[in-house]
Structure formats: C-alpha cells, structure tokens
Amino acid sequence: MIRELFLSKVVADILPYMSVGPTRTGMHPVYRIDVARKLVTLYWQEFPTMARLREVVEEAIADPEFHPGMNFLWDRKPGEPNTATPEYLRDAVYYLQVLAEEIGPHAWAIVAHTPGDFGKARMLESMSDQGKVTIRAFQSRGDAEEWLRNPVRYEPIVVHFPARNASSIHPGLASG
C-alpha cells in the first residue's frame, strides 16, 4: 500500500496533469474510461456472457469518471471464440437500447478480428437501426476509434435507376 502510494506520488510529480490516484477505472480488468475522448473502452480476454456484459457496463456507468454522452469501444483478444447466438444478439441489442434510455443516446464501435465476428457485429448494427444507440462494426481498432470521434449512423446509399423504356431494350417491339 505504501509502495503504491509512493509510486503514485512519483508518477504524479512526473506527469502532473494526469490523474494517478486509485480510481476504479485504473484498476478494472475490462474497462477504461478516457474522459478527454469521451470514451469507455471494453477489452475482453474472453467472450462475455450477457450477465458479464451487463455487470461490466453497469460498473463503468457507475464510475465517477463516466458521463452521459460517452461512447463505447468493444474489443477483445483475437483468437478467442465468439459464442454469440441469435438470442445473445437480440438480448444485447435490447440491453443497449434500455441502456440508452438510462444514459442517453450514445454509440458502440465493435472491433471484429474474424469474418464471423464481423458478420455478427454487422447483425447488431442492423438490429439497432432505429434506436437511440448507434452500433457500427469495424475490422480495425484505428477505424473504430476514428469513427467514434464523430459517430454517425450508417445510411446505405440508395441508387435510383431510370425506368427502362421497352423500345430502347427491344427496338423491334416499339410501336410506331
């Protein structure tokens, strides 16, 4: 305890503008809160159950450094299997929508390390289409962090093709 206090004091002297006290975010194994970037980063060693996801998110939003309007970055150790089922995805979207009612509109960037993970993250993205939470899937953490600076809902581009005229497709059918 005294050694930790001494090290905190030394670090505080070297980096006087950084918070080095024993905050909850500094000690949590899954989440980190970056107040300046308005970001909660979740880094999972294993794929979480719904109960574990809710537990960690509830701890993060109860943290004194958390403020409404912060966004979330979900990343996890590559190589661990993604055990999400369709039921898990539905429950996750429901939970995130309820969370948005509690803390306000916010965004989630999900970093996927495999094509299967990316597909499941895209399903979450499409399932959350009309709610107060915006979810986007990414294949790199850098792209996810960049998007979280100004998260916007994915809007597919609608392409309108001109109506085809039968006479231009089959000139022999044109009435004349």
C-alpha positions as CSV (number, residue, x, y, z in Angstrom):
1,M,0.0,0.0,0.0
2,I,2.8,2.5,1.0
3,R,4.8,1.4,-2.1
4,E,1.8,2.0,-4.4
5,L,1.2,5.4,-2.8
6,F,4.9,6.3,-3.2
7,L,4.8,5.2,-6.9
8,S,1.6,7.3,-7.4
9,K,3.3,10.3,-5.9
10,V,6.4,9.8,-8.1
11,V,4.2,9.5,-11.2
12,A,2.2,12.5,-10.2
13,D,5.3,14.6,-9.9
14,I,6.5,13.4,-13.4
15,L,3.1,13.7,-15.0
16,P,1.2,16.4,-13.0
17,Y,-1.7,16.7,-15.4
18,M,-2.7,13.1,-15.3
19,S,-5.0,11.5,-12.7
20,V,-2.9,8.8,-11.0
21,G,-5.0,8.1,-7.9
22,P,-6.5,4.7,-7.3
23,T,-9.6,5.3,-9.4
24,R,-12.0,2.5,-10.3
25,T,-11.1,2.8,-14.0
26,G,-7.4,2.4,-13.3
27,M,-8.0,-1.0,-11.6
28,H,-10.7,-2.6,-13.6
29,P,-9.6,-5.5,-15.8
30,V,-12.1,-4.9,-18.6
31,Y,-13.0,-1.3,-19.0
32,R,-11.0,2.0,-19.2
33,I,-12.6,5.5,-19.2
34,D,-10.9,8.2,-21.2
35,V,-12.7,11.4,-20.1
36,A,-10.9,13.6,-22.7
37,R,-12.0,11.5,-25.6
38,K,-15.5,10.7,-24.0
39,L,-14.8,7.0,-24.4
40,V,-15.3,3.8,-22.5
41,T,-13.1,1.1,-23.8
42,L,-14.0,-2.5,-23.1
43,Y,-11.3,-5.1,-23.8
44,W,-12.4,-8.6,-23.2
45,Q,-9.9,-11.5,-22.7
46,E,-12.8,-14.0,-23.3
47,F,-16.2,-13.6,-25.0
48,P,-18.5,-12.3,-22.2
49,T,-21.8,-13.8,-21.2
50,M,-24.8,-11.4,-21.2
51,A,-24.6,-11.3,-17.4
52,R,-20.9,-10.4,-17.5
53,L,-21.5,-7.7,-20.2
54,R,-24.3,-6.1,-18.1
55,E,-22.1,-6.3,-15.0
56,V,-19.1,-4.6,-16.5
57,V,-21.2,-1.9,-18.3
58,E,-23.1,-1.2,-15.1
59,E,-19.8,-0.8,-13.2
60,A,-18.5,1.5,-16.0
61,I,-21.5,3.8,-15.9
62,A,-21.4,3.9,-12.1
63,D,-17.8,5.0,-12.2
64,P,-17.4,8.7,-11.2
65,E,-15.4,9.4,-14.4
66,F,-18.3,8.3,-16.6
67,H,-20.6,11.0,-18.0
68,P,-23.7,10.7,-20.2
69,G,-22.8,11.0,-23.9
70,M,-19.7,8.9,-23.6
71,N,-19.3,6.2,-26.3
72,F,-18.1,2.6,-26.1
73,L,-15.4,0.7,-27.9
74,W,-15.7,-3.1,-27.7
75,D,-12.6,-5.0,-28.5
76,R,-11.4,-8.5,-27.4
77,K,-8.4,-10.7,-27.5
78,P,-8.1,-12.2,-31.0
79,G,-8.4,-16.0,-31.3
80,E,-11.0,-16.5,-28.5
81,P,-14.2,-18.0,-29.9
82,N,-17.2,-15.8,-30.3
83,T,-20.1,-17.7,-28.8
84,A,-22.8,-15.2,-29.7
85,T,-26.1,-16.9,-30.7
86,P,-29.0,-15.1,-32.4
87,E,-30.6,-15.0,-28.9
88,Y,-27.5,-13.4,-27.5
89,L,-27.5,-10.7,-30.2
90,R,-31.2,-9.9,-29.6
91,D,-30.6,-9.7,-25.9
92,A,-27.5,-7.4,-26.4
93,V,-29.5,-5.0,-28.7
94,Y,-32.3,-4.9,-26.2
95,Y,-29.9,-4.2,-23.3
96,L,-28.1,-1.5,-25.2
97,Q,-31.5,0.2,-26.1
98,V,-32.5,0.1,-22.4
99,L,-29.1,1.5,-21.5
100,A,-29.6,4.3,-24.0
101,E,-32.9,5.2,-22.2
102,E,-30.9,5.4,-18.9
103,I,-27.7,7.3,-20.1
104,G,-28.9,8.9,-23.3
105,P,-28.0,8.4,-26.9
106,H,-24.6,7.0,-27.5
107,A,-22.6,4.8,-29.9
108,W,-20.8,1.5,-29.8
109,A,-17.9,0.6,-32.1
110,I,-17.3,-3.1,-32.2
111,V,-13.9,-4.3,-33.4
112,A,-14.1,-7.7,-35.1
113,H,-11.0,-9.8,-35.7
114,T,-12.5,-12.6,-37.9
115,P,-15.1,-12.6,-40.7
116,G,-17.6,-14.4,-38.4
117,D,-17.2,-11.8,-35.7
118,F,-17.6,-9.1,-38.2
119,G,-20.8,-10.7,-39.5
120,K,-22.2,-10.9,-36.0
121,A,-21.3,-7.3,-35.3
122,R,-23.0,-6.2,-38.6
123,M,-26.1,-8.1,-37.4
124,L,-26.0,-6.0,-34.2
125,E,-25.6,-2.9,-36.3
126,S,-28.6,-3.7,-38.5
127,M,-30.7,-4.8,-35.5
128,S,-30.1,-1.4,-33.7
129,D,-31.1,0.6,-36.8
130,Q,-33.9,2.7,-35.3
131,G,-32.9,3.1,-31.7
132,K,-31.1,5.7,-29.5
133,V,-27.9,3.7,-29.7
134,T,-25.8,3.5,-32.8
135,I,-23.7,0.4,-33.4
136,R,-21.0,0.0,-36.0
137,A,-18.8,-2.9,-36.9
138,F,-15.1,-2.4,-37.7
139,Q,-12.2,-4.6,-38.7
140,S,-9.6,-2.4,-37.1
141,R,-9.4,-0.6,-33.8
142,G,-8.0,2.5,-35.5
143,D,-11.0,2.8,-37.8
144,A,-13.4,2.3,-34.8
145,E,-11.6,5.0,-32.8
146,E,-11.7,7.4,-35.7
147,W,-15.5,6.8,-36.2
148,L,-16.1,7.3,-32.5
149,R,-14.8,10.9,-32.8
150,N,-18.0,11.7,-34.7
151,P,-20.2,8.7,-34.7
152,V,-22.9,8.7,-37.4
153,R,-25.5,6.1,-38.2
154,Y,-24.7,4.1,-41.3
155,E,-27.1,5.1,-44.0
156,P,-27.0,2.8,-47.1
157,I,-26.8,4.7,-50.3
158,V,-30.0,4.4,-52.3
159,V,-29.3,4.1,-56.0
160,H,-32.2,5.0,-58.3
161,F,-32.1,3.6,-61.8
162,P,-34.1,5.3,-64.5
163,A,-37.1,3.5,-65.7
164,R,-36.3,1.4,-68.8
165,N,-38.2,2.0,-71.9
166,A,-39.2,-1.2,-73.7
167,S,-38.4,0.4,-77.1
168,S,-34.8,1.0,-76.2
169,I,-34.2,-2.5,-75.0
170,H,-36.1,-4.2,-77.8
171,P,-36.5,-1.8,-80.7
172,G,-38.5,-4.4,-82.6
173,L,-41.2,-4.2,-80.0
174,A,-41.6,-0.4,-80.3
175,S,-45.0,0.7,-81.6
176,G,-44.8,3.3,-84.0
